[in-house]
Each structure stands twice: as C-alpha cells, then as structure tokens.
Amino acid sequence: MEEGKEANPLADEGFRAFALEALRRWHVPGVAVAVVDGESTWAEGYGIATFPSTPVTSSTLFYTGSTTKAFTAAIVSLLIASGKYSIPSFSSSTSSSSSPSSSSPAFSTPLDWQTPIARLLGDDFVLMGEYEWANAHLTLEDALSHRTGFPRHDKALPKPSSSSSSAGFDGVREVTRRLRFLPATAEPRVRWRYCNLMFMVVSHAIQTLTGEWLGATMRRLLWAPLGMHATFLRLEDALRAREQLAAGYYWDYQRQRSHPGEQQEENEGFVEVPFADLDVASGAGGIISNVLDYAQWLRCLMREEDEDEDEDAPVLPREARRQLLTARTVMPPESRAGFDAPLAYALGWNFGTYRGHRVFTHGGGMDAYGAEVYFFPDLGYGVVTMANTALTSNFVGVELAWKLIDDRLGVPEGERFDWAGRSQKMLERKLAEPETAVQELYPDRADPPLPRQLPLEDYVGTYFHPAYRNVTIELIADPTRHPSPGADEHATGMGTNGKTEGGNGMSPSPRPGPGPGPELKAVRSDFEWPTVFEFRHVSGEFWAVVIDLLKVPNRLNGQLARAEFKIGVRGRVEALEMEFLEEGSEGVIAFQRVA
Ligand SMILES: *[C@@H]1O[C@H](CO)[C@@H](O)[C@H](O)[C@H]1NC(C)=O
C-alpha cells in the first residue's frame, strides 16, 4: 500500500448500491460509515437519519452503545499509567467514612490492574456472603475483561435518576450497590461472560478516584486531545451539538405480518423511539458520537509503535495502549464465526485474527441504534459503522464492514464468510421466540400438562426482589389471546426438539405454534431498559416468560425466562422464582410477594 493512495471505497457506486440494498433488506433507515486506511480517512452517510427526509451524513450523531467500553478501559489505563493515584494497601472494615485518598500515604500502593475494586469502592462494592473471596479479590482488570463470574443482570438496572445535579454519579453508584443482592453464575476468572453492570462499577470507581464525572474525564484525557468534538456521554450535550442526532427507530414486523402480501409504503413499518437517557449506561454504553470522531479514535489506537517517540505526550502512551489490546479472556467457540479462530477479550475489545491479520472489534447497541468498530493495527486499516435501529443496525454494519474488509484484502467472493446469512438466522430465531419459548425452556415438561393449582386471579400481585425490584403481575385482558380448550400441547412428543413447530417467524399466521398464549403479564417501566414480561402457562406452577423491550417491542431484543410460583401452606401464592436467560442462565431470582 502506498501511503494515502488507496481509492476511496465509499465513493464507489457499487458500494453505495450495496449499502442501500442492505438498509432496505434489514429495515434500517440509515447508516454512516468511516474507513481509515493508512493516512486516509473516508466517511459517507447512506439513507435517512430522521424521517421524513433528513439524510445521514458523515457527521450525523448516533448512540454507539457498548463501543463505549473501550473508552472506559482506556481511561483506567491512563489513570494507572499516570502514577497519580494511590490506594490504601489494606482495607478497614469500619472505614465507611474515610475515602481512600484521605488515608495515610505510608500505607498506600499505586493504582494498578490488580487493585481490588473493593479497595476503591468500600461499602459500595459488596457481594453476597457466599462470594467473599470474589468480593475481596475482583479487580478492575476482571471487570473490564468480563471475567468476574457475573452475568448481565441488565433487567435489574435502575432507571437514571431525574435530578440532573447528581446525574452520572448516583446512577452508577446505585447499580453498584445492587450487586450485593445478585447471584454470580461462575467462579471468578474462569469464564468470559458479558456484563454491562461491571463496566458501570468501573465507571463508579473512576468517578470515585477522580471526583469528576466520567464524561468530563473522557473529554479531558481522550476526546479533546484527539479532536473528537462531536462525542458525548450525556444526551443533553449531544442535543446541543452542532451535529444532528439521528432519530432511532424500530421496524414493526407484527404489522408486516398482519398485512401479508400488501405492498407497504417504504417507511410505513418504522416506529420512532424516544431518545434514551445515558446516566446509568455511562461507561458501559453511554456514548453518542459520529463516525468521523471514531475514525480519530481508531487512528489513535493504531499508531505505529515508534510514532510515540516523536511526541512529548501521546494521548495514549504505548504501555497504556498495549494493556488495552492485550487479550485476557477466552471467548466461547461460537465467537469464531468468520474469523480464523474463536476470539479473545482484551479490555473493551474483542481480539482475533482474520486471514492471519490481527483484528480488534466491538459492537454496540442501544434501544434503537447499533454501531460496529473494526481495526487491523498491522494494516493501519479500520472501519466504523453507526445506524439507527437496534440489532438490525449491527447486521447492516457487519455486512458493510466485512464487504469493505474483504475487498481491501482481495478475498475472492467464494471464500467470504456469509455474515448476512448468520444474521438472518438470528433474526428468524428472535422473531419466532414467542412460539418456540415453551419448548425451548421446558423440553421435558409434563405432557399433557398439569393444571395450575389456583385460579388465574390469585397469581395477580406484586413480587419484590431487592435488586430486580417489583414484578407487578396483571391479567392479560385480550381474550383472543387466551388458549382455547385443547389448543395446547398438540403432538409435542417428549424427546423431539420441536424446533420446526413454531414456524419460521416470518410466517404471516398471527398465532401458530404449540401451547397457550400468554395469560399474565408484568410491565416494568422504571428501569434502564423498560420491559414487558408475558407469562405462558406450561405445567403446574411453571410458566414460560417471553420478555420484550417496552419501547422497542418488535421482538428483536427479546429474551426468555423460566418462572415458578410458590404456593405457601395457607394456599396463597407467596413467591415467584425467575431464571432469566440472557446469553445463558442469569441465576435464580426469588421475588417475595409484597402486595
Ligand atoms: C413495589 O410495590 C409495592 C407494593 O405495591 C409498593 O409499595 C412499592 O412502592 C413498589 N416499589 C417500587 C420500587 O416500585
């Protein structure tokens, strides 16, 4: 490659057509793309930022979700490298009043990757009694490489506080304090398990160390020196920016199904989603930015090793950067996909190789946005995409990024990985979930099912868990969704996996599949990600729960849970046990009936 002499791949008409076709096929209004190649940066927008007609440009702002994590890790790396932060070398169990910095320096050790989180956060970082070792030993490095043993517990994340004075401080502190009620699902440091909550804990730790809001620290240490003036960690700041924030949308597949065969207006299925607050998402997923700024970030990450020597104070000194890009945790076999081998997780980055080239990547998703970032440090090559739907934006981003990468590397068409096919399978599985849930969650259920012990109304009530808070169960009013007698459990032989029974989810039939429809529901609006739980009876006191986002109810962000009601000796429902399944079991959460 001659420096800066590559042709702009985004200017190519063929690529534009490819991008517009991907937007249409995945039902995404618009996407912005930036490519960094050697000395060159190119950026383009395709499609619509805000209906009816505001186009996406290279400077359009988007929520970038979990691509934020790399910045959070970078801040920790910079704080460590600065040598300015010290931690008391022993913790006193009665130290609720003393902040770490006020302790005697004689007993201090410098902040480093091995610093236990508990030393930084004291009473705020308390785990359940059975995790005493983890409580004392989990480090910033563990949290930043998803190896703490904790699952997501995203549904326990509180809604951001409305008081703006404390905004950004109280949210992550509150999240951290909920950990004391939450189960882990693995021993510490044995398994990779993606956990947003732990990045919120790190955000709280950073703010505790610096006494400054994380967004201010990111601006001071990274965004300002890198010229990233269109990058924000607070919605109000993004709304005041010169650049325009794209509206977020979801595509209503139900609507599409209820008018099968009808030719729809191009934009008719899009529903706008209100802008989300970011105070809780914080260092786990709170950034709003554009592809041009992210191109600057990639340049910083891909600096040649010897370039630093020319500079008095590089933004990300060599050692700080090296730490970020060093693999810590082995990811599961499925992470291989189109790469050479399964990926590893560094600090806020997936790391692997593709055709022998080192590659770092991370996706990000918010309610109605999706971003993808890739860079190949040895090639000086990187791609960023940002778009305005949840999940399908990542499908578009992955497809466009890999087209650009494969074109750049000259990979023959026949040898390219089918990213679109992989995404399509995921989409179909998600859309079919309401119909496949019972079989998926309870393959060994009683057949025919046992009846529940109490009338449906007796299950209505409020059930409380100190971290997950209230699940308030009500009846589903719509009688058309109730099971007709004998409609349930047709011919689902035990031992068959039933995977074909629910249809493929794209089918126009409104209610195919086995089992009764949902009879109970709980609307959970007071959370970072407001959700609706729909309960379908399975057998006895066991229920299948289909969960969807309240503001983005098109099933693509849906999840499943198992539920069992507990009936006490007095013949009354007294508790509800739920096992949420997001990327595997999140442990059993016991809600006690409070009303
Ligand atoms: C939970 O529900 C109980 C009973 O209805 C109510 O008193 C309480 O305020 C609720 N708590 C929250 C956090 O919503």
The ligand as a Tripos MOL2 file, in Angstrom:
@<TRIPOS>MOLECULE
LIG
   14    14     1     0     0
SMALL
NO_CHARGES

@<TRIPOS>ATOM
      1 C1        -43.2680   -2.0980   44.8440 C.3       1 LIG1
      2 O1        -44.5950   -2.4320   45.0800 O.3       1 LIG1
      3 C2        -45.0270   -2.1170   46.3990 C.3       1 LIG1
      4 C3        -46.4030   -2.7040   46.5980 C.3       1 LIG1
      5 O2        -47.3010   -2.3090   45.6100 O.3       1 LIG1
      6 C4        -45.0190   -0.6150   46.5460 C.3       1 LIG1
      7 O3        -45.4120   -0.2630   47.8690 O.3       1 LIG1
      8 C5        -43.6120   -0.1170   46.2940 C.3       1 LIG1
      9 O4        -43.5870    1.2830   46.3100 O.3       1 LIG1
     10 C6        -43.0850   -0.6150   44.9510 C.3       1 LIG1
     11 N1        -41.6980   -0.2920   44.8650 N.am      1 LIG1
     12 C7        -41.1460    0.2160   43.7800 C.2       1 LIG1
     13 C8        -39.6840    0.4490   43.8460 C.3       1 LIG1
     14 O5        -41.8040    0.4720   42.7870 O.2       1 LIG1
@<TRIPOS>BOND
     1     1     2 1
     2     1    10 1
     3     2     3 1
     4     3     4 1
     5     3     6 1
     6     4     5 1
     7     6     7 1
     8     6     8 1
     9     8     9 1
    10     8    10 1
    11    10    11 1
    12    11    12 1
    13    12    13 1
    14    12    14 2
@<TRIPOS>SUBSTRUCTURE
     1 LIG1         1 GROUP 0 **** ****
